[in-house]
């Protein structure tokens, strides 16, 4: 009975989030902002309709895992070699300049305050490693809502995947370094390639049979059934490995979905891929809504009131790192002018991945220095709330300034 009640409350929150999004759209703001606000308002720190025991429930976590795999299709279906090879090294170099540039700028920005407060200098590296990654879901929901198309969009989509890879490498390298300074345990360095390549391998494993089936004449019902089955198989295999093989770390399920869809997207004709993604749109829209509400639910909006100097330093230094790092890399590799000017604005969303990265690092720090773990948690939690609201608006402006907000035709249109 209690499970049914909690399920009804969760559905009510999702319906409310949907209409919050509609309200935001009416005032020319991204719908995702309404979804995030609904998550915060109805989450554990708000009205409690989506309490912490629901967020921690194993069944709920499995549903969110499936949704993460599902919205990975939005990225993976864009990773078609014939579309992205024109950027090649430029894309890789720009990813590195904005990711590693953010790590360096945030770490340097925190170095002096940490020393003045009497904290160890390695705490600045912790902030830098948390800051460099980008949460792709907010920007991708804007891409879908406003039908963006152009160089900035084409660069952002594959970069969101590469950015996660760089983030994992830097995070666990810093995690191991910090563990050598404190008594807490850390993920061994040899686990870094596992964290990257295992999700990709799982996606390839399920993507190949899906591609062979989808190569046949497209039929809507069969296509959707293949995609749903493939996503489910990907999530189940991922959960198996996470539960019994690589326990203690969290695999990137979005990366599994990206790999799954990238494989079949490169196996079927472009026209058929257009139909496939068009038919899958309703499922993708629902998965984005649920994922964004889940992103907002753990955020405590009360922290906005008590945000202090460290939160300000974090938000500003991270924004500078993302914007100027992307601009430097794009200019150095002669990418289009709009990419040079506005790509950085679309890379600002951060909260979901920042909270995951914070949890990983603080587990190590708290073992011997719980007061330092509290500093990191408090700063990032407050920054997650404030930054996400600013970042969603900035990302929309980035697409708007670049002239990429427009209308996307369905496959049936000419």
C-alpha positions as CSV (number, residue, x, y, z in Angstrom):
1,X,0.0,0.0,0.0
2,X,2.8,2.4,0.9
3,X,4.6,1.6,-2.3
4,X,1.5,2.4,-4.3
5,X,1.1,5.7,-2.5
6,X,4.7,6.7,-3.0
7,X,4.4,5.8,-6.7
8,X,1.3,8.0,-7.1
9,X,3.1,10.9,-5.4
10,X,6.1,10.4,-7.7
11,X,3.7,10.5,-10.7
12,X,2.1,13.6,-9.3
13,X,5.5,15.3,-9.0
14,X,6.3,14.4,-12.7
15,X,2.9,15.9,-13.8
16,X,3.6,19.0,-11.8
17,X,7.1,19.2,-13.3
18,X,5.6,18.9,-16.8
19,X,3.3,21.9,-16.2
20,X,6.1,23.9,-14.5
21,X,8.0,23.4,-17.8
22,X,5.1,24.6,-19.8
23,X,4.9,27.7,-17.6
24,X,8.6,28.4,-18.2
25,X,8.1,28.0,-21.9
26,X,5.3,30.6,-21.9
27,X,7.7,33.1,-20.5
28,X,10.4,32.2,-23.1
29,X,12.5,30.2,-20.6
30,X,13.7,26.6,-21.1
31,X,11.2,24.0,-19.8
32,X,14.1,22.3,-18.0
33,X,14.2,25.2,-15.6
34,X,10.7,24.3,-14.5
35,X,11.6,20.6,-14.2
36,X,14.5,21.5,-12.0
37,X,12.5,23.8,-9.8
38,X,9.8,21.2,-9.4
39,X,12.4,18.6,-8.4
40,X,13.7,21.0,-5.7
41,X,10.3,22.1,-4.5
42,X,8.8,18.6,-4.2
43,X,12.0,16.9,-3.1
44,X,13.3,16.0,0.4
45,X,14.2,19.6,1.2
46,X,11.0,21.1,-0.1
47,X,7.4,19.8,0.4
48,X,8.7,16.2,0.6
49,X,6.4,14.6,-2.0
50,X,9.5,12.9,-3.3
51,X,11.2,12.0,0.0
52,X,14.7,10.7,0.6
53,X,13.5,7.1,1.1
54,X,12.1,7.2,-2.4
55,X,15.3,8.5,-3.9
56,X,17.2,5.8,-2.1
57,X,14.8,3.0,-3.0
58,X,16.5,0.3,-5.2
59,X,13.5,0.1,-7.6
60,X,13.6,3.9,-8.1
61,X,17.4,3.8,-8.7
62,X,16.8,1.1,-11.4
63,X,14.2,3.2,-13.1
64,X,16.6,6.2,-13.1
65,X,19.4,3.9,-14.5
66,X,17.1,2.9,-17.3
67,X,16.3,6.5,-18.1
68,X,20.0,7.5,-18.1
69,X,20.6,4.8,-20.7
70,X,17.6,6.0,-22.7
71,X,18.6,9.6,-22.9
72,X,22.1,8.5,-24.0
73,X,20.4,7.8,-27.3
74,X,20.2,11.5,-27.9
75,X,24.0,11.7,-27.9
76,X,24.7,8.4,-29.5
77,X,22.5,8.9,-32.5
78,X,24.5,12.0,-33.3
79,X,27.9,10.2,-33.2
80,X,27.8,9.1,-36.8
81,X,31.2,9.2,-38.3
82,X,30.1,10.8,-41.5
83,X,28.8,13.8,-39.5
84,X,31.5,14.4,-36.9
85,X,34.8,13.4,-38.7
86,X,35.0,17.0,-40.1
87,X,35.9,18.3,-36.6
88,X,38.2,15.4,-35.7
89,X,41.2,16.6,-33.7
90,X,39.7,20.1,-33.3
91,X,36.9,18.5,-31.2
92,X,39.4,16.5,-29.0
93,X,41.7,19.5,-28.5
94,X,38.8,21.8,-27.6
95,X,37.5,19.2,-25.1
96,X,40.9,19.0,-23.5
97,X,41.3,22.8,-23.3
98,X,37.9,23.5,-21.7
99,X,38.1,20.4,-19.3
100,X,41.7,20.7,-18.2
101,X,41.5,24.5,-18.3
102,X,38.6,24.4,-15.9
103,X,40.5,22.0,-13.6
104,X,43.5,24.4,-13.6
105,X,41.6,27.6,-13.1
106,X,39.3,26.3,-10.3
107,X,42.3,24.7,-8.6
108,X,44.3,27.9,-8.8
109,X,41.4,30.0,-7.6
110,X,41.0,27.9,-4.5
111,X,44.7,27.5,-3.7
112,X,45.1,30.9,-1.9
113,X,41.8,30.7,0.1
114,X,42.7,27.2,1.2
115,X,46.2,28.3,2.4
116,X,44.7,31.4,4.1
117,X,42.2,29.2,5.9
118,X,44.9,26.7,7.0
119,X,43.5,23.9,4.8
120,X,45.9,21.6,2.9
121,X,46.5,22.7,-0.7
122,X,45.3,19.4,-2.1
123,X,41.8,20.5,-1.2
124,X,42.0,23.0,-4.1
125,X,42.6,20.0,-6.4
126,X,39.4,18.4,-5.1
127,X,37.4,21.4,-6.2
128,X,39.1,21.5,-9.5
129,X,38.4,17.9,-10.3
130,X,34.8,18.2,-9.4
131,X,34.4,21.3,-11.6
132,X,35.7,20.1,-14.9
133,X,32.9,17.8,-15.9
134,X,29.7,18.9,-17.6
135,X,26.2,17.5,-17.0
136,X,24.8,16.9,-20.5
137,X,21.1,16.4,-19.8
138,X,20.2,20.1,-19.2
139,X,21.9,21.3,-22.4
140,X,20.5,18.4,-24.4
141,X,17.0,19.1,-23.2
142,X,17.4,22.7,-24.5
143,X,18.7,21.3,-27.9
144,X,15.5,19.2,-28.1
145,X,13.1,21.9,-26.9
146,X,14.3,24.7,-29.1
147,X,15.3,22.4,-32.1
148,X,18.8,23.8,-32.2
149,X,21.0,23.0,-35.2
150,X,24.4,24.3,-36.3
151,X,28.1,24.2,-35.5
152,X,27.6,24.8,-31.7
153,X,25.1,22.0,-31.4
154,X,27.1,19.6,-33.6
155,X,30.2,20.3,-31.4
156,X,28.4,20.1,-28.1
157,X,26.8,16.6,-28.6
158,X,30.0,14.6,-29.1
159,X,31.9,16.8,-26.6
160,X,29.4,15.9,-23.9
161,X,30.7,12.3,-24.2
162,X,34.4,13.2,-24.4
163,X,34.0,15.5,-21.4
164,X,32.8,12.7,-19.2
165,X,35.8,10.6,-20.2
166,X,38.2,13.3,-19.3
167,X,36.3,14.0,-16.1
168,X,36.6,10.4,-15.0
169,X,40.4,10.2,-15.6
170,X,41.1,13.5,-13.7
171,X,38.7,12.7,-10.9
172,X,40.1,9.3,-10.0
173,X,43.7,10.5,-10.5
174,X,43.0,13.3,-7.9
175,X,41.1,10.8,-5.7
176,X,44.1,8.5,-5.6
177,X,46.5,11.4,-4.9
178,X,44.3,12.6,-2.0
179,X,44.1,9.1,-0.6
180,X,47.9,9.1,-0.4
181,X,47.6,12.2,1.8
182,X,44.9,10.9,4.1
183,X,44.1,7.5,5.6
184,X,41.0,6.8,3.5
185,X,40.9,4.3,0.7
186,X,40.6,5.2,-2.9
187,X,39.7,3.6,-6.2
188,X,42.9,2.2,-7.6
189,X,44.3,3.9,-10.7
190,X,43.9,0.7,-12.8
191,X,40.1,1.1,-12.4
192,X,40.2,4.3,-14.5
193,X,40.2,2.4,-17.9
194,X,37.6,0.1,-16.5
195,X,35.3,3.0,-15.7
196,X,35.7,4.3,-19.2
197,X,35.8,1.2,-21.4
198,X,33.5,-1.2,-19.6
199,X,30.3,1.0,-20.2
200,X,31.5,1.4,-23.9
201,X,31.9,-2.4,-24.2
202,X,28.5,-3.1,-22.7
203,X,26.9,-0.6,-25.2
204,X,28.7,-2.2,-28.1
205,X,27.7,-5.7,-27.0
206,X,24.0,-4.7,-27.1
207,X,24.3,-2.2,-30.0
208,X,25.6,-4.7,-32.6
209,X,22.5,-7.1,-32.6
210,X,20.2,-4.1,-32.5
211,X,21.9,-2.7,-35.6
212,X,21.6,-5.9,-37.5
213,X,17.8,-6.0,-36.8
214,X,17.3,-2.3,-37.5
215,X,19.1,-2.6,-40.9
216,X,16.0,-4.3,-42.2
217,X,13.0,-2.2,-43.6
218,X,12.0,0.2,-40.9
219,X,8.6,-0.5,-39.1
220,X,7.6,1.8,-36.3
221,X,6.4,-0.8,-33.8
222,X,9.4,-3.1,-34.4
223,X,11.9,-0.3,-34.2
224,X,10.6,1.0,-30.9
225,X,10.5,-2.6,-29.5
226,X,14.2,-3.1,-30.6
227,X,15.2,0.1,-28.9
228,X,13.4,-0.5,-25.7
229,X,14.7,-4.1,-25.5
230,X,18.3,-2.9,-26.3
231,X,18.1,-0.2,-23.6
232,X,16.7,-2.7,-21.1
233,X,19.4,-5.2,-21.9
234,X,22.1,-2.5,-21.6
235,X,20.9,-1.3,-18.2
236,X,20.5,-4.9,-16.9
237,X,24.1,-5.9,-17.9
238,X,25.4,-2.6,-16.5
239,X,23.6,-3.2,-13.2
240,X,25.0,-6.8,-13.1
241,X,28.6,-5.6,-13.5
242,X,28.0,-2.7,-11.0
243,X,26.5,-5.0,-8.4
244,X,28.8,-8.1,-8.6
245,X,32.0,-7.2,-10.6
246,X,33.0,-3.6,-9.9
247,X,31.3,-3.0,-6.6
248,X,32.0,0.3,-4.8
249,X,32.0,2.5,-7.9
250,X,29.2,3.8,-10.1
251,X,29.4,3.1,-13.8
252,X,28.3,5.7,-16.3
253,X,24.9,4.4,-17.6
254,X,24.5,7.4,-20.0
255,X,27.8,6.3,-21.6
256,X,26.4,2.8,-22.0
257,X,23.3,4.3,-23.8
258,X,25.6,6.5,-26.0
259,X,27.7,3.5,-27.0
260,X,24.6,1.3,-27.7
261,X,23.0,3.9,-30.0
262,X,26.3,5.0,-31.6
263,X,26.9,1.4,-32.8
264,X,23.5,0.9,-34.5
265,X,23.4,4.6,-35.8
266,X,26.6,3.8,-37.8
267,X,25.1,0.6,-39.2
268,X,21.8,1.9,-40.7
269,X,21.2,4.4,-43.5
270,X,20.9,8.1,-42.6
271,X,17.2,8.3,-43.6
272,X,16.3,5.2,-41.5
273,X,18.2,6.8,-38.6
274,X,16.0,9.9,-38.9
275,X,12.9,7.8,-38.7
276,X,14.3,5.8,-35.8
277,X,15.1,8.9,-33.7
278,X,11.7,10.5,-34.6
279,X,9.7,7.5,-33.5
280,X,11.7,7.3,-30.3
281,X,11.1,11.0,-29.4
282,X,8.2,10.4,-26.9
283,X,10.3,7.9,-24.9
284,X,13.3,10.3,-25.0
285,X,11.2,13.2,-23.8
286,X,9.8,11.2,-20.8
287,X,13.3,10.0,-19.9
288,X,14.7,13.5,-19.9
289,X,11.8,14.8,-17.7
290,X,12.3,12.0,-15.2
291,X,16.1,12.4,-15.2
292,X,15.9,16.2,-14.7
293,X,13.4,16.0,-11.8
294,X,15.7,13.4,-10.2
295,X,18.6,15.9,-10.8
296,X,16.7,18.6,-8.9
297,X,15.3,16.6,-6.1
298,X,18.5,16.3,-3.9
299,X,19.2,20.0,-4.3
300,X,18.5,22.1,-1.2
301,X,17.3,25.5,-2.4
302,X,17.7,26.8,1.2
303,X,21.5,26.8,0.5
304,X,21.1,29.7,-1.8
305,X,20.5,31.9,1.2
306,X,23.6,30.8,3.0
307,X,26.0,30.5,0.1
308,X,29.4,32.0,1.0
309,X,32.7,33.0,-0.6
310,X,33.8,29.5,-1.5
311,X,30.5,29.0,-3.5
312,X,31.1,32.3,-5.3
313,X,34.7,31.4,-6.1
314,X,33.6,28.0,-7.4
315,X,30.8,29.2,-9.7
316,X,32.8,32.1,-11.2
317,X,36.1,30.2,-11.7
318,X,34.3,27.3,-13.2
319,X,32.4,29.5,-15.6
320,X,35.7,31.2,-16.6
321,X,37.4,27.9,-17.2
322,X,34.6,26.5,-19.3
323,X,34.0,29.6,-21.4
324,X,37.6,30.7,-22.0
325,X,38.9,27.1,-22.2
326,X,36.4,26.3,-25.0
327,X,37.1,29.6,-26.7
328,X,40.8,29.1,-26.7
329,X,40.6,25.5,-28.1
330,X,38.0,26.4,-30.7
331,X,40.1,29.4,-31.9
332,X,43.4,27.5,-31.9
333,X,41.8,24.7,-34.1
334,X,40.0,27.2,-36.4
335,X,36.5,26.0,-35.5
336,X,33.5,28.2,-36.7
337,X,33.3,31.6,-35.1
338,X,30.0,30.8,-33.4
339,X,31.6,27.8,-31.7
340,X,34.5,30.0,-30.5
341,X,32.1,32.6,-29.0
342,X,29.2,30.6,-27.6
343,X,30.2,26.9,-27.0
344,X,31.4,27.7,-23.5
345,X,28.0,29.0,-22.5
346,X,26.4,25.6,-23.3
347,X,28.9,23.8,-21.1
348,X,28.0,25.4,-17.8
349,X,25.3,22.9,-16.6
350,X,26.9,20.8,-13.9
351,X,24.9,19.8,-10.9
352,X,24.2,16.1,-11.3
353,X,27.7,15.1,-12.1
354,X,29.1,17.5,-9.5
355,X,27.2,15.8,-6.7
356,X,28.3,12.3,-7.9
357,X,32.0,13.5,-8.1
358,X,31.7,15.2,-4.7
359,X,30.4,12.0,-3.1
360,X,33.3,10.0,-4.5
361,X,36.0,12.4,-3.2
362,X,34.3,13.1,0.2
363,X,34.2,9.4,0.9
364,X,38.0,9.4,0.9
365,X,38.5,12.8,2.7
366,X,35.9,12.1,5.4
367,X,37.8,9.0,6.6
368,X,40.3,11.1,8.4
369,X,39.4,14.8,7.8
370,X,35.5,15.0,8.1
371,X,35.7,18.8,8.6
372,X,37.3,19.1,5.2
373,X,34.7,16.9,3.6
374,X,32.0,19.2,5.1
375,X,33.7,22.2,3.5
376,X,33.6,20.5,0.1
377,X,30.0,19.2,0.4
378,X,28.6,22.5,1.6
379,X,30.3,24.5,-1.2
380,X,29.3,22.2,-4.0
381,X,25.8,21.7,-2.7
382,X,25.1,25.4,-2.7
383,X,26.9,25.9,-6.0
384,X,24.8,23.1,-7.6
385,X,21.6,24.9,-6.8
386,X,22.7,28.4,-7.9
387,X,24.9,27.4,-10.9
388,X,22.2,25.1,-12.4
389,X,19.6,27.9,-12.6
390,X,22.2,30.3,-14.1
391,X,23.6,27.7,-16.4
392,X,20.3,26.7,-18.0
393,X,19.6,30.3,-18.8
394,X,23.2,30.8,-20.1
395,X,23.0,27.7,-22.3
396,X,19.8,28.8,-23.9
397,X,21.4,32.2,-24.6
398,X,24.4,30.5,-26.1
399,X,22.2,28.7,-28.7
400,X,20.2,31.9,-29.2
401,X,23.3,34.1,-29.8
402,X,24.7,31.6,-32.2
403,X,21.6,31.7,-34.3
404,X,20.9,27.9,-33.9
405,X,17.5,28.0,-32.3
406,X,15.1,27.0,-35.1
407,X,12.6,24.4,-36.4
408,X,13.5,20.8,-36.9
409,X,11.5,18.9,-39.5
410,X,10.1,15.4,-39.0
411,X,11.3,12.7,-41.4
412,X,8.0,12.9,-43.3
413,X,8.5,16.5,-44.2
414,X,10.5,17.7,-47.2
